[in-house]
Amino acid sequence: MDVTAGSARPAVPACDTALVDQHTLAYIGLGANVGGAHDALRRAVALLASRPDTALQGVSRLYRTRPVGPVDQDDFLNAAVALRVPAGSRPELGAMALLTALKGLEQDLGRQQRQRWGPREIDLDLLLFGGHRLRVERDPAARSEDPARGGPQWLEVPHPAASERLFVLAPLADLAPDLEPPGWGRSVAAARDRARAREDPDAVRAVGVWHVGRGDWLPTDTVRGG
């Protein structure tokens, strides 16, 4: 069965040396809990993979996660992808271009303006951009439409809350367990284990494994059954 749950170091084919020279590895977090959440995440992976000058390097397992925040809402589905993306002439320019593209994809996938921490048709977060640590004001096209977020909005990588959130760390650890993001002081796997120890065991559960040929997640029980 052509199934992959991601690897610690997503490989780049040897023939893609030009791509590696001009690109960097970025990790994107995906989440949704409104409407057809599974289909929204599947479509998001397909759209990310089809972007010009971009190469999909890995897709995590699919997780069902309890929502974080004060709003009463349904559970989320979460995942992460690794992408080779244009590095830009400077890291902040490459990261801003990617964030702008993510905001555009959210709109294409039907995201509606809602309160912070509220339900989401789709959420695409830039978690890591190479080994860079950045904090720059967002371009207008990369801003959140959340009316509660007045004043400057910042592009920050690593994502400022990623090191503490199990729903981010579990899928990210599928792809890069040994990676130590700048400023964390620990590997992704160590951060995941630390977060897991603080949470209910059922707060984040793997429910699907990525099938490369189908371009979709298969239920974990199906994969175990062969």
Wavefront OBJ file of the C-alpha trace (Angstrom):
o trace
v 0.000 0.000 0.000
v 1.370 3.410 -1.016
v 1.025 5.111 2.347
v 3.265 7.602 4.102
v 2.857 9.371 7.430
v 5.776 11.683 6.818
v 9.430 11.271 7.661
v 11.842 12.893 10.090
v 13.741 14.580 7.281
v 11.575 14.868 4.152
v 13.901 14.036 1.272
v 14.481 16.137 -1.832
v 15.282 14.126 -4.992
v 18.926 14.417 -5.972
v 17.965 15.788 -9.385
v 16.345 18.834 -7.789
v 19.632 20.572 -6.936
v 18.499 23.863 -8.507
v 15.304 23.725 -6.463
v 17.276 23.190 -3.259
v 19.697 26.016 -4.065
v 16.922 28.587 -4.546
v 14.382 27.247 -2.081
v 13.930 26.572 1.585
v 11.916 24.068 3.577
v 8.782 25.474 5.185
v 6.267 23.781 7.458
v 2.587 24.690 7.285
v -0.046 23.835 9.892
v -3.555 23.033 8.651
v -6.790 23.041 10.628
v -10.565 23.094 10.106
v -13.746 22.327 12.048
v -16.598 23.775 9.972
v -18.449 21.950 7.208
v -16.452 19.273 5.410
v -13.250 19.713 7.414
v -11.560 16.596 6.033
v -12.236 17.638 2.445
v -11.047 21.191 3.158
v -7.696 19.910 4.436
v -7.333 17.500 1.517
v -8.004 20.306 -0.951
v -5.551 22.564 0.901
v -2.760 19.991 0.505
v -3.535 19.668 -3.219
v -3.518 23.445 -3.715
v -0.287 23.888 -1.778
v 1.376 21.138 -3.804
v 0.235 22.686 -7.096
v 1.691 26.124 -6.431
v 4.297 27.200 -8.994
v 7.920 26.613 -8.031
v 6.855 24.576 -4.981
v 7.423 20.919 -4.108
v 5.464 18.914 -1.532
v 7.943 17.094 0.714
v 5.736 15.409 3.292
v 2.261 15.220 4.817
v 1.636 14.332 8.452
v -1.004 12.090 9.863
v -4.467 13.581 10.324
v -5.419 14.399 13.912
v -8.721 15.035 15.661
v -8.108 17.684 18.322
v -10.073 19.432 21.012
v -10.490 23.166 20.386
v -8.366 25.641 22.333
v -9.866 28.886 23.626
v -13.074 30.226 25.144
v -15.456 29.446 22.251
v -17.735 26.381 22.448
v -17.220 24.564 19.127
v -16.676 21.230 17.416
v -13.401 19.343 17.439
v -10.822 20.290 14.815
v -9.005 18.216 12.262
v -5.315 19.167 12.098
v -2.315 18.207 10.000
v 0.972 19.636 8.749
v 2.845 19.663 5.470
v 6.471 20.238 4.504
v 7.030 22.289 1.353
v 10.039 23.390 -0.663
v 9.216 27.026 -1.406
v 11.072 29.977 -2.934
v 13.529 31.367 -0.407
v 13.248 34.944 -1.644
v 16.117 37.380 -1.985
v 15.893 37.818 1.804
v 14.231 35.411 4.271
v 11.600 37.936 5.349
v 10.561 38.469 1.722
v 10.258 34.758 1.030
v 8.300 34.191 4.244
v 5.982 37.143 3.544
v 5.286 35.886 0.033
v 4.377 32.471 1.414
v 2.147 33.912 4.139
v 0.359 36.057 1.542
v -0.196 32.959 -0.579
v -1.624 31.102 2.437
v -4.100 33.911 3.093
v -5.189 33.764 -0.535
v -5.689 30.001 -0.353
v -7.785 30.396 2.791
v -10.094 32.737 0.875
v -10.220 30.351 -2.087
v -11.236 27.551 0.276
v -14.104 29.578 1.713
v -12.779 30.877 4.997
v -15.211 33.312 6.614
v -14.403 36.179 8.948
v -14.961 34.949 12.488
v -13.833 35.778 16.015
v -10.376 34.804 17.161
v -10.185 31.240 18.512
v -13.519 30.564 16.818
v -14.562 27.937 14.271
v -12.659 27.786 10.993
v -13.535 26.563 7.525
v -9.774 26.388 7.002
v -6.710 27.687 8.804
v -3.248 27.695 7.230
v -0.413 28.740 9.549
v 3.217 29.300 8.613
v 5.008 27.401 11.383
v 8.640 27.361 10.240
v 10.542 28.942 7.358
v 13.901 27.256 7.000
v 16.057 27.889 10.049
v 15.088 31.532 10.251
v 13.734 33.496 13.183
v 11.733 36.463 11.915
v 9.441 39.182 13.203
v 8.331 41.717 10.590
v 5.141 43.696 10.106
v 2.770 42.011 7.718
v 2.028 43.350 4.269
v -1.646 44.344 3.806
v -2.396 41.208 1.774
v -1.011 39.017 4.569
v -3.055 40.544 7.378
v -5.735 38.694 9.292
v -9.286 39.926 8.815
v -10.085 39.416 12.497
v -11.650 42.753 13.564
v -10.355 42.267 17.114
v -6.753 42.448 15.888
v -6.248 46.167 15.554
v -2.918 47.895 15.049
v 0.171 46.264 13.551
v 0.103 42.570 12.748
v 3.321 40.592 12.698
v 4.722 37.751 10.687
v 6.583 35.673 13.259
v 8.464 32.465 12.592
v 8.748 30.122 14.271
v 5.025 30.588 14.921
v 4.938 32.114 18.429
v 2.586 29.547 19.986
v 3.697 26.446 18.080
v 6.118 25.195 20.738
v 3.308 24.850 23.309
v 0.360 23.542 21.291
v 0.001 19.793 21.015
v -2.352 20.079 18.039
v 0.534 21.751 16.173
v 3.394 19.690 17.602
v 1.902 16.235 17.009
v 1.639 16.585 13.211
v 4.871 18.592 12.992
v 6.701 15.809 14.847
v 5.520 13.320 12.224
v 7.564 15.268 9.683
v 10.555 16.596 11.624
v 10.905 15.029 15.087
v 14.610 15.803 15.432
v 14.440 19.369 14.154
v 15.218 22.054 16.757
v 13.507 25.278 15.644
v 15.361 28.499 16.479
v 14.603 29.738 19.970
v 12.938 26.547 21.197
v 15.888 24.969 22.980
v 14.504 21.479 22.297
v 13.522 19.278 19.378
v 10.016 19.152 17.956
v 9.563 15.649 19.388
v 10.688 16.770 22.851
v 8.297 19.737 22.714
v 5.486 17.388 21.644
v 6.173 14.996 24.517
v 6.284 17.876 26.982
v 2.935 19.215 25.732
v 1.410 15.735 25.716
v 2.286 15.288 29.385
v 0.202 18.386 30.229
v -2.909 17.404 28.269
v -5.628 14.788 28.401
v -4.568 11.705 26.416
v -7.614 12.064 24.145
v -7.094 15.773 23.412
v -5.142 14.993 20.228
v -5.719 11.672 18.434
v -4.370 10.419 15.115
v -7.283 9.419 12.877
v -5.733 9.178 9.399
v -2.544 8.388 7.482
v -1.652 10.128 4.230
v -1.916 7.993 1.084
v 0.338 9.416 -1.615
v -1.441 7.753 -4.531
v -4.903 8.905 -3.474
v -3.846 12.312 -2.251
v -5.914 11.838 0.879
v -5.815 10.465 4.404
v -6.957 6.908 5.029
v -8.496 6.032 8.406
v -5.845 4.647 10.727
v -7.886 1.473 11.284
v -7.892 0.836 7.518
v -4.112 1.153 7.357
v -3.580 -1.130 10.343
v -5.855 -3.670 8.740
v -3.608 -3.805 5.661
l 1 2 3 4 5 6 7 8 9 10 11 12 13 14 15 16 17 18 19 20 21 22 23 24 25 26 27 28 29 30 31 32 33 34 35 36 37 38 39 40 41 42 43 44 45 46 47 48 49 50 51 52 53 54 55 56 57 58 59 60 61 62 63 64 65 66 67 68 69 70 71 72 73 74 75 76 77 78 79 80 81 82 83 84 85 86 87 88 89 90 91 92 93 94 95 96 97 98 99 100 101 102 103 104 105 106 107 108 109 110 111 112 113 114 115 116 117 118 119 120 121 122 123 124 125 126 127 128 129 130 131 132 133 134 135 136 137 138 139 140 141 142 143 144 145 146 147 148 149 150 151 152 153 154 155 156 157 158 159 160 161 162 163 164 165 166 167 168 169 170 171 172 173 174 175 176 177 178 179 180 181 182 183 184 185 186 187 188 189 190 191 192 193 194 195 196 197 198 199 200 201 202 203 204 205 206 207 208 209 210 211 212 213 214 215 216 217 218 219 220 221 222 223 224 225 226
